[in-house]
Amino acid sequence: MSTPQNPFASPGGSRQGSRIHLGRPDSSSPTPWQGSPRHSVDGGSRPGTSTPFTYNSVLHGAGTPVPAQKRRFKSYRLREDYAKPWLEDKDMKKTRWNNVIVGTMLLVGFAAAGVVVYFMSKPYVQKDANDFQTLDKSVWSHEVQLDGFGNHAFDWTTTDARNSYVDGDGLHIVPTLTTETTSITADQMYANYTLSLDADKSCTGAFNSSACVLRSDPKQGLFVPPVRSARLVTKGTRSIRYGMVEVVARMPKGDWLWPAIWMMPEGDAYGAWPRSGEIDIMESRGNGPEYSEGGRNWYYGTLHWGPTPRSDAYWKTTLAKKVRRGAYSDRLHTFGIQWTPSYIYFYIDSKIHQILFIGFDKKTPLYEKGGFAQQKSENDTLLDNPWQGSNSTTGNAPFDQPFYLILNVAVGGTNGFFLDNVGEKPWVNGATNARWSFWDARDKWLPTWGEGDQRGMTVRSVKMWQLGACGAKQEL
């Protein structure tokens, strides 16, 4: 019977320190090779002995390891003189000075950045901080209307607790179907139903206007809004003229939802919109990322300004930001602006992550930047300068007045924010039956809306700061 073989044996190998070298047995081994070469390391014994060479004997010094032969060190250093052509190259001699110049410029750049940061730093006084443990009604109020405001949106804004409420996650603004949260039926939405918000005096629009009273009539294109939502404002309670605003929020998920965090002037000092300006800190769409005009993976920062609605020069002062991964409906983000007499800039999550900077220049005020002097109004007359009487010394009118904050989630609309023939939009902006066409396609868009508060905007906190130290005189 042959001697049992140790699978860890190392014939033909050597031990140096604690290293073990495994190999096939040499021809002098008395024990033949055993096992398949594909699956066996070595089945032989130690050369020159009939005793199997075991793994443990090497580790614990039971055997006498064969010393490995040391390879003689061989130097590859050149022994003779060799050429160094770079020492004679004049261009190579400039390398040192190039390094000095680059290093100096880097130091100057860092120093300049420090100077800019120092002088751009502004003193601020916090005007309001709300983390929405409760809804502070001394700060926030609801705007209640039926007409969709200036965008002719398809939602009816309410004070209903199902459309705006506070819980442990913050403030939620959630759209709901009119047929699910009221006794109004689909037939009544379509025809022969009178809805009046004047009866309970809840309407914040003009008494007996289309904002407060509606009778459904398909012949006139009048339909009860198919969706109810909410719009909260700080008008009359909290406003700033220069400062900072930061809102931590998560956007809604669902086709044709239109969340917005924006600001409007406390008083129309220069006239009706857009003469007195508008600051859109954040606007987005609830549509999916595949929506070609930018879905919930994009958001916009914008200034609106101009002598007339048709001449609104927002396109000169707007920029969109795409989230790197996912969508703005996936988690909370900080949407902010910093506003001074000299500039307004928009940022996300951090002030160093700027998405849009708009500078003001007294030598080129906004009327000239907009090129309005070369344009004509709707009645073919020259556009007047609504900001000519401004006291601003930086050319920033109309953005030299106090503005208040607005939070809302609108649905649809006919002002062009949702373009025709894009993303299978079920209505046409110029059609009188746009509301009803939207409602008629609910089997397509309603399944895209998130569950519960996922279809709404969640606001975790709002902070507002006024530029300037307490009691300091503000620059115009």
BATIVO-375470 format. One record per residue (C-alpha): residue number from 1; residue in three letters; x, y, z. Coordinates in nm, 2 decimals, padded with zeros to 4 digits, m for minus. Each point is the difference from the previous one (the first is absolute). Example, Ala and Ser with C-alpha at 12.3 -4.5 7.8 and 13.67 -1.06 7.14 Angstrom:
2
   pos   code        X        Y        Z
     1    ALA    01.23   m00.45    00.78
     2    SER    00.14    00.34   m00.07
This chain:
476
   pos   code        X        Y        Z
     1    MET    00.00    00.00    00.00
     2    SER    00.13    00.34   m00.09
     3    THR    00.06    00.26    00.26
     4    PRO   m00.29    00.25    00.04
     5    GLN    00.07    00.33   m00.16
     6    ASN   m00.05    00.35    00.16
     7    PRO   m00.18    00.23   m00.24
     8    PHE    00.20    00.29    00.15
     9    ALA    00.34   m00.15   m00.06
    10    SER    00.26    00.21   m00.18
    11    PRO    00.25   m00.22   m00.17
    12    GLY    00.24    00.18   m00.22
    13    GLY   m00.08    00.33    00.17
    14    SER    00.19    00.20    00.26
    15    ARG   m00.08    00.19    00.32
    16    GLN    00.13    00.34    00.06
    17    GLY   m00.12    00.17    00.32
    18    SER   m00.37   m00.08    00.02
    19    ARG   m00.06   m00.04   m00.37
    20    ILE   m00.09   m00.34   m00.14
    21    HIS    00.07   m00.08   m00.37
    22    LEU   m00.21   m00.28   m00.15
    23    GLY    00.11   m00.19   m00.31
    24    ARG   m00.01   m00.34   m00.18
    25    PRO    00.23   m00.27    00.14
    26    ASP    00.33   m00.05   m00.17
    27    SER    00.11   m00.32   m00.16
    28    SER    00.19   m00.12    00.31
    29    SER   m00.32   m00.01    00.21
    30    PRO   m00.08   m00.36    00.10
    31    THR   m00.37    00.07    00.00
    32    PRO   m00.17    00.03   m00.33
    33    TRP   m00.22    00.30   m00.10
    34    GLN   m00.36   m00.06    00.11
    35    GLY   m00.32    00.17   m00.09
    36    SER   m00.11    00.21   m00.29
    37    PRO    00.22    00.30   m00.08
    38    ARG   m00.31    00.21   m00.03
    39    HIS   m00.11   m00.07    00.35
    40    SER    00.30   m00.11    00.21
    41    VAL    00.28    00.24    00.12
    42    ASP    00.25   m00.28    00.07
    43    GLY   m00.03   m00.36    00.11
    44    GLY    00.38   m00.07    00.05
    45    SER    00.22   m00.01    00.30
    46    ARG    00.31    00.19    00.09
    47    PRO    00.30   m00.10   m00.23
    48    GLY    00.25   m00.24    00.13
    49    THR   m00.22   m00.15    00.28
    50    SER   m00.27   m00.25    00.04
    51    THR   m00.18    00.21    00.26
    52    PRO   m00.27    00.23   m00.14
    53    PHE    00.08    00.36    00.04
    54    THR   m00.29    00.16    00.18
    55    TYR   m00.13    00.36    00.01
    56    ASN    00.02    00.02    00.38
    57    SER    00.35   m00.12    00.02
    58    VAL    00.12    00.30   m00.20
    59    LEU   m00.20    00.25    00.19
    60    HIS    00.11   m00.12    00.34
    61    GLY    00.36   m00.08   m00.09
    62    ALA   m00.03   m00.38    00.02
    63    GLY    00.19   m00.04   m00.33
    64    THR    00.31    00.15   m00.14
    65    PRO   m00.09    00.24   m00.28
    66    VAL    00.22    00.02   m00.30
    67    PRO    00.15    00.34   m00.03
    68    ALA   m00.07    00.19   m00.32
    69    GLN    00.29    00.12   m00.21
    70    LYS    00.04    00.37    00.00
    71    ARG    00.02    00.17   m00.33
    72    ARG    00.30    00.23   m00.03
    73    PHE   m00.10    00.37   m00.03
    74    LYS    00.08    00.15   m00.34
    75    SER    00.01    00.37   m00.04
    76    TYR   m00.13    00.16   m00.32
    77    ARG    00.16    00.33    00.07
    78    LEU    00.20    00.14   m00.29
    79    ARG    00.36    00.00    00.08
    80    GLU    00.12    00.24   m00.27
    81    ASP   m00.09    00.36   m00.05
    82    TYR   m00.33    00.04   m00.18
    83    ALA   m00.16    00.30   m00.19
    84    LYS   m00.24    00.24    00.18
    85    PRO   m00.14    00.20   m00.30
    86    TRP   m00.26    00.17    00.21
    87    LEU    00.26    00.20    00.18
    88    GLU    00.10    00.16   m00.32
    89    ASP   m00.36    00.07   m00.11
    90    LYS   m00.09    00.37    00.06
    91    ASP   m00.37   m00.08    00.01
    92    MET    00.05   m00.25    00.28
    93    LYS    00.17    00.26    00.20
    94    LYS   m00.32    00.20    00.00
    95    THR   m00.18   m00.28    00.19
    96    ARG    00.10    00.14    00.34
    97    TRP   m00.12    00.34   m00.08
    98    ASN   m00.32   m00.15   m00.14
    99    ASN   m00.06   m00.17    00.33
   100    VAL    00.06    00.32    00.19
   101    ILE   m00.24    00.19   m00.22
   102    VAL   m00.27   m00.27    00.04
   103    GLY    00.04   m00.02    00.37
   104    THR   m00.01    00.38    00.04
   105    MET   m00.32    00.02   m00.21
   106    LEU   m00.16   m00.27    00.22
   107    LEU    00.08    00.20    00.31
   108    VAL   m00.14    00.31   m00.15
   109    GLY   m00.32   m00.19   m00.10
   110    PHE   m00.05   m00.13    00.35
   111    ALA    00.06    00.35    00.14
   112    ALA   m00.25    00.16   m00.24
   113    ALA   m00.26   m00.27    00.08
   114    GLY    00.04    00.09    00.37
   115    VAL   m00.04    00.37   m00.07
   116    VAL   m00.32   m00.07   m00.20
   117    VAL   m00.14   m00.22    00.27
   118    TYR    00.08    00.26    00.27
   119    PHE   m00.16    00.29   m00.19
   120    MET   m00.30   m00.20   m00.13
   121    SER   m00.09   m00.10    00.35
   122    LYS   m00.30    00.20    00.12
   123    PRO   m00.16    00.05    00.34
   124    TYR   m00.35   m00.15    00.03
   125    VAL   m00.28    00.02    00.25
   126    GLN   m00.23   m00.31    00.02
   127    LYS   m00.36    00.11   m00.07
   128    ASP   m00.16   m00.34    00.03
   129    ALA    00.09   m00.37    00.06
   130    ASN   m00.27   m00.26   m00.02
   131    ASP    00.06   m00.37    00.03
   132    PHE   m00.38   m00.07   m00.02
   133    GLN   m00.06   m00.19    00.32
   134    THR   m00.32    00.19   m00.03
   135    LEU   m00.14    00.25   m00.26
   136    ASP    00.05    00.35    00.14
   137    LYS   m00.30    00.19   m00.11
   138    SER    00.15    00.32    00.11
   139    VAL    00.25   m00.05   m00.28
   140    TRP   m00.18   m00.21   m00.26
   141    SER   m00.34    00.05   m00.17
   142    HIS   m00.18   m00.18   m00.28
   143    GLU   m00.09    00.15   m00.33
   144    VAL   m00.34   m00.15   m00.11
   145    GLN   m00.11    00.04   m00.36
   146    LEU   m00.17   m00.19   m00.28
   147    ASP    00.15    00.16   m00.32
   148    GLY    00.35   m00.15    00.02
   149    PHE    00.16    00.34    00.05
   150    GLY    00.20    00.15   m00.28
   151    ASN    00.11   m00.33   m00.14
   152    HIS   m00.36   m00.13   m00.04
   153    ALA    00.09   m00.32    00.18
   154    PHE   m00.26   m00.28    00.04
   155    ASP    00.00   m00.01    00.38
   156    TRP   m00.22    00.18    00.25
   157    THR    00.20    00.12    00.30
   158    THR   m00.15   m00.07    00.34
   159    THR    00.05    00.00    00.37
   160    ASP   m00.10   m00.36    00.03
   161    ALA    00.22   m00.20    00.23
   162    ARG    00.02   m00.28   m00.26
   163    ASN    00.18    00.25   m00.23
   164    SER    00.24    00.16    00.25
   165    TYR    00.10   m00.15    00.34
   166    VAL    00.29   m00.04    00.23
   167    ASP    00.14   m00.32    00.15
   168    GLY    00.34   m00.13    00.12
   169    ASP    00.15    00.04   m00.35
   170    GLY   m00.10    00.36   m00.04
   171    LEU   m00.26    00.19   m00.20
   172    HIS   m00.17   m00.19   m00.28
   173    ILE   m00.18    00.16   m00.30
   174    VAL   m00.19   m00.28   m00.16
   175    PRO   m00.24    00.02   m00.30
   176    THR   m00.32   m00.21    00.01
   177    LEU   m00.28   m00.07   m00.24
   178    THR   m00.31    00.22    00.03
   179    THR   m00.23   m00.30   m00.03
   180    GLU    00.17   m00.18    00.29
   181    THR    00.02    00.29    00.25
   182    THR   m00.34    00.17   m00.07
   183    SER   m00.35   m00.09   m00.08
   184    ILE    00.03    00.14   m00.35
   185    THR   m00.04   m00.27   m00.27
   186    ALA    00.17   m00.02   m00.34
   187    ASP   m00.33    00.10   m00.17
   188    GLN   m00.03    00.31    00.22
   189    MET    00.36    00.09   m00.08
   190    TYR   m00.09    00.00   m00.37
   191    ALA   m00.33    00.19    00.00
   192    ASN   m00.27    00.18    00.19
   193    TYR    00.17    00.03    00.34
   194    THR    00.07    00.32    00.19
   195    LEU    00.30    00.01    00.23
   196    SER    00.03    00.31    00.21
   197    LEU    00.28    00.07    00.25
   198    ASP   m00.16    00.33    00.09
   199    ALA   m00.27   m00.18    00.21
   200    ASP    00.24   m00.09    00.27
   201    LYS    00.23    00.30   m00.07
   202    SER    00.30   m00.24   m00.05
   203    CYS    00.10    00.15   m00.33
   204    THR    00.31    00.22    00.00
   205    GLY   m00.07    00.14   m00.35
   206    ALA   m00.23    00.28   m00.10
   207    PHE   m00.36   m00.04    00.12
   208    ASN   m00.23   m00.15   m00.27
   209    SER    00.28   m00.04   m00.24
   210    SER    00.10   m00.31   m00.20
   211    ALA    00.25   m00.07    00.28
   212    CYS   m00.29   m00.05    00.24
   213    VAL   m00.31   m00.10   m00.19
   214    LEU   m00.04   m00.25   m00.29
   215    ARG   m00.30   m00.16   m00.18
   216    SER    00.10   m00.30   m00.21
   217    ASP   m00.10    00.04   m00.36
   218    PRO    00.18   m00.19   m00.28
   219    LYS   m00.12    00.25   m00.27
   220    GLN    00.20    00.27    00.17
   221    GLY    00.29   m00.23    00.10
   222    LEU   m00.07    00.04    00.37
   223    PHE    00.06   m00.31    00.21
   224    VAL    00.04   m00.06    00.37
   225    PRO    00.37   m00.06    00.07
   226    PRO    00.05   m00.38    00.00
   227    VAL    00.28    00.02    00.27
   228    ARG    00.03    00.17    00.33
   229    SER    00.34    00.11    00.15
   230    ALA    00.14    00.27    00.22
   231    ARG    00.21    00.32   m00.02
   232    LEU    00.16    00.15    00.32
   233    VAL    00.14    00.35    00.01
   234    THR    00.18    00.24    00.25
   235    LYS   m00.16    00.31   m00.16
   236    GLY   m00.04    00.27    00.26
   237    THR    00.19   m00.19    00.27
   238    ARG    00.35   m00.08   m00.12
   239    SER    00.18    00.16   m00.29
   240    ILE    00.36    00.10   m00.08
   241    ARG    00.17    00.27   m00.21
   242    TYR    00.33   m00.16   m00.06
   243    GLY    00.12   m00.30    00.20
   244    MET   m00.01   m00.38   m00.02
   245    VAL   m00.27   m00.26   m00.02
   246    GLU    00.05   m00.37    00.05
   247    VAL   m00.27   m00.26   m00.04
   248    VAL    00.06   m00.37    00.07
   249    ALA   m00.25   m00.20   m00.20
   250    ARG   m00.07   m00.32   m00.19
   251    MET   m00.19    00.03   m00.33
   252    PRO   m00.31   m00.19   m00.11
   253    LYS   m00.03   m00.30   m00.23
   254    GLY   m00.26    00.00   m00.27
   255    ASP   m00.08    00.12   m00.35
   256    TRP   m00.10    00.36   m00.05
   257    LEU    00.07    00.10    00.37
   258    TRP    00.16    00.34    00.03
   259    PRO    00.18    00.07    00.33
   260    ALA    00.14    00.35    00.07
   261    ILE    00.19    00.19    00.26
   262    TRP   m00.01    00.36   m00.10
   263    MET   m00.03    00.37    00.10
   264    MET   m00.23    00.29   m00.10
   265    PRO    00.02    00.37    00.09
   266    GLU   m00.19    00.11    00.30
   267    GLY   m00.13    00.30   m00.19
   268    ASP   m00.01    00.05   m00.38
   269    ALA    00.23    00.30    00.02
   270    TYR    00.05    00.01   m00.38
   271    GLY   m00.33   m00.14   m00.11
   272    ALA   m00.16   m00.34   m00.09
   273    TRP    00.20   m00.31   m00.07
   274    PRO    00.27   m00.02   m00.12
   275    ARG    00.08    00.37    00.04
   276    SER    00.06   m00.05    00.38
   277    GLY    00.20   m00.32   m00.05
   278    GLU   m00.02   m00.36    00.12
   279    ILE    00.27   m00.22    00.15
   280    ASP   m00.04   m00.38   m00.06
   281    ILE    00.24   m00.17    00.24
   282    MET   m00.11   m00.35   m00.12
   283    GLU   m00.25   m00.12   m00.26
   284    SER   m00.02   m00.36   m00.12
   285    ARG   m00.23   m00.25   m00.17
   286    GLY   m00.12   m00.33    00.15
   287    ASN    00.04   m00.18   m00.33
   288    GLY    00.25   m00.28   m00.03
   289    PRO    00.36    00.04   m00.11
   290    GLU   m00.09   m00.10   m00.35
   291    TYR   m00.21    00.32   m00.05
   292    SER    00.20    00.19   m00.26
   293    GLU   m00.06    00.35    00.14
   294    GLY    00.13   m00.11    00.34
   295    GLY   m00.18   m00.21    00.25
   296    ARG    00.05   m00.04    00.38
   297    ASN    00.38   m00.05   m00.06
   298    TRP    00.03    00.37   m00.09
   299    TYR   m00.09    00.33    00.17
   300    TYR    00.01    00.36   m00.11
   301    GLY    00.11    00.33    00.16
   302    THR   m00.14    00.31   m00.17
   303    LEU   m00.06    00.37    00.02
   304    HIS   m00.31    00.15   m00.18
   305    TRP    00.01    00.36   m00.10
   306    GLY   m00.12    00.22   m00.28
   307    PRO   m00.24    00.29   m00.09
   308    THR   m00.27   m00.24   m00.13
   309    PRO   m00.08   m00.37    00.03
   310    ARG    00.09   m00.05   m00.36
   311    SER    00.34    00.17    00.05
   312    ASP    00.09   m00.20    00.31
   313    ALA    00.38   m00.05   m00.03
   314    TYR    00.01   m00.30    00.23
   315    TRP    00.19   m00.20   m00.27
   316    LYS    00.30    00.23    00.06
   317    THR    00.00   m00.09    00.37
   318    THR   m00.08   m00.37    00.04
   319    LEU    00.20   m00.32    00.03
   320    ALA   m00.09   m00.37    00.06
   321    LYS    00.19   m00.24    00.22
   322    LYS   m00.01   m00.38   m00.04
   323    VAL    00.05   m00.22    00.30
   324    ARG    00.29   m00.24   m00.06
   325    ARG   m00.19   m00.31    00.11
   326    GLY   m00.37   m00.07    00.04
   327    ALA   m00.24    00.29    00.04
   328    TYR   m00.08    00.29    00.23
   329    SER   m00.30   m00.21    00.12
   330    ASP    00.24   m00.26    00.15
   331    ARG    00.12    00.20    00.30
   332    LEU    00.02    00.34    00.16
   333    HIS    00.21    00.27   m00.16
   334    THR    00.08    00.36    00.11
   335    PHE   m00.11    00.26   m00.26
   336    GLY    00.14    00.35    00.07
   337    ILE    00.07    00.35   m00.13
   338    GLN    00.23    00.28    00.12
   339    TRP   m00.13    00.34   m00.10
   340    THR    00.19    00.33    00.03
   341    PRO   m00.03    00.34   m00.17
   342    SER    00.28   m00.12   m00.24
   343    TYR   m00.11   m00.36   m00.09
   344    ILE   m00.23   m00.29    00.06
   345    TYR    00.13   m00.35   m00.02
   346    PHE   m00.17   m00.34    00.03
   347    TYR    00.15   m00.30    00.17
   348    ILE   m00.08   m00.36    00.10
   349    ASP    00.10   m00.18    00.32
   350    SER    00.29    00.23    00.06
   351    LYS    00.09    00.36   m00.08
   352    ILE    00.30   m00.12   m00.18
   353    HIS   m00.21   m00.20   m00.24
   354    GLN   m00.13    00.29   m00.20
   355    ILE   m00.23   m00.06   m00.30
   356    LEU   m00.07    00.36   m00.12
   357    PHE    00.15    00.34    00.06
   358    ILE   m00.17    00.32   m00.11
   359    GLY    00.20    00.32    00.05
   360    PHE   m00.13    00.35   m00.01
   361    ASP    00.18    00.31   m00.14
   362    LYS   m00.10    00.36    00.05
   363    LYS    00.15    00.08   m00.34
   364    THR   m00.22   m00.26   m00.17
   365    PRO   m00.33   m00.03    00.20
   366    LEU   m00.25   m00.28   m00.07
   367    TYR   m00.20    00.22   m00.25
   368    GLU    00.31    00.02   m00.22
   369    LYS    00.10   m00.36    00.06
   370    GLY   m00.34   m00.11   m00.12
   371    GLY    00.03    00.20   m00.32
   372    PHE   m00.35    00.13    00.06
   373    ALA    00.07    00.34   m00.16
   374    GLN    00.02   m00.18   m00.34
   375    GLN   m00.33   m00.19    00.06
   376    LYS   m00.36    00.09   m00.05
   377    SER   m00.30   m00.08    00.21
   378    GLU   m00.32   m00.19   m00.11
   379    ASN   m00.15    00.32   m00.14
   380    ASP    00.31    00.08   m00.20
   381    THR    00.13    00.27    00.23
   382    LEU    00.34    00.02    00.16
   383    LEU    00.04   m00.17    00.33
   384    ASP    00.03    00.25    00.29
   385    ASN    00.26   m00.04    00.27
   386    PRO   m00.20   m00.10    00.32
   387    TRP    00.31    00.04    00.22
   388    GLN    00.10    00.35   m00.11
   389    GLY   m00.10    00.14    00.34
   390    SER    00.19   m00.26    00.20
   391    ASN    00.24    00.13    00.27
   392    SER    00.23   m00.30   m00.06
   393    THR    00.36    00.08   m00.04
   394    THR    00.10   m00.34   m00.14
   395    GLY   m00.25   m00.03   m00.29
   396    ASN   m00.18   m00.29    00.16
   397    ALA   m00.36    00.12   m00.01
   398    PRO   m00.25   m00.16    00.03
   399    PHE    00.20   m00.22    00.23
   400    ASP    00.04    00.29    00.25
   401    GLN   m00.32   m00.05    00.19
   402    PRO   m00.12   m00.24    00.28
   403    PHE   m00.11   m00.35   m00.12
   404    TYR   m00.19   m00.26    00.19
   405    LEU    00.02   m00.38   m00.03
   406    ILE   m00.25   m00.25   m00.17
   407    LEU   m00.02   m00.38    00.02
   408    ASN   m00.24   m00.19   m00.22
   409    VAL   m00.06   m00.30   m00.22
   410    ALA   m00.20    00.09   m00.31
   411    VAL   m00.14   m00.25   m00.25
   412    GLY    00.02    00.05   m00.38
   413    GLY   m00.07    00.35   m00.14
   414    THR   m00.02    00.17   m00.34
   415    ASN    00.28    00.26    00.03
   416    GLY    00.25   m00.21   m00.19
   417    PHE    00.20   m00.15    00.29
   418    PHE   m00.12   m00.33   m00.14
   419    LEU    00.05    00.02   m00.37
   420    ASP   m00.25   m00.14   m00.25
   421    ASN    00.08   m00.33   m00.17
   422    VAL    00.27   m00.09    00.25
   423    GLY   m00.02   m00.31    00.23
   424    GLU   m00.35   m00.10   m00.12
   425    LYS   m00.15    00.31    00.16
   426    PRO   m00.38   m00.06   m00.01
   427    TRP   m00.11    00.37   m00.04
   428    VAL    00.08    00.29   m00.23
   429    ASN    00.10    00.33    00.16
   430    GLY   m00.22    00.21   m00.22
   431    ALA   m00.31   m00.22    00.02
   432    THR   m00.30    00.11    00.20
   433    ASN   m00.06   m00.35    00.12
   434    ALA    00.36   m00.05    00.13
   435    ARG   m00.12   m00.08    00.36
   436    TRP   m00.24   m00.26   m00.12
   437    SER    00.25   m00.16   m00.24
   438    PHE    00.24   m00.04    00.29
   439    TRP   m00.26   m00.16    00.22
   440    ASP   m00.12   m00.23   m00.28
   441    ALA    00.35   m00.15   m00.02
   442    ARG    00.02   m00.08    00.38
   443    ASP    00.04   m00.37   m00.07
   444    LYS    00.35    00.08   m00.15
   445    TRP    00.13    00.27    00.24
   446    LEU   m00.15   m00.11    00.33
   447    PRO    00.19   m00.33    00.03
   448    THR    00.33    00.20   m00.03
   449    TRP   m00.08    00.20    00.32
   450    GLY    00.18   m00.13    00.31
   451    GLU   m00.18   m00.16    00.29
   452    GLY   m00.10    00.23    00.29
   453    ASP    00.22    00.30    00.05
   454    GLN    00.24   m00.13   m00.28
   455    ARG   m00.23    00.18   m00.24
   456    GLY    00.05    00.33    00.19
   457    MET    00.29    00.23    00.10
   458    THR    00.14   m00.06    00.34
   459    VAL    00.17    00.31    00.16
   460    ARG    00.22   m00.08    00.30
   461    SER    00.11    00.35    00.08
   462    VAL    00.00    00.37   m00.12
   463    LYS    00.25    00.26    00.10
   464    MET    00.01    00.37   m00.10
   465    TRP    00.27    00.25    00.08
   466    GLN    00.00    00.38   m00.05
   467    LEU    00.32    00.15   m00.13
   468    GLY    00.17    00.23    00.25
   469    ALA    00.07    00.01    00.37
   470    CYS   m00.27    00.09    00.24
   471    GLY   m00.08    00.37   m00.04
   472    ALA    00.24    00.04   m00.29
   473    LYS   m00.10    00.23   m00.29
   474    GLN   m00.06   m00.20   m00.31
   475    GLU    00.15    00.09   m00.34
   476    LEU   m00.25    00.09   m00.27
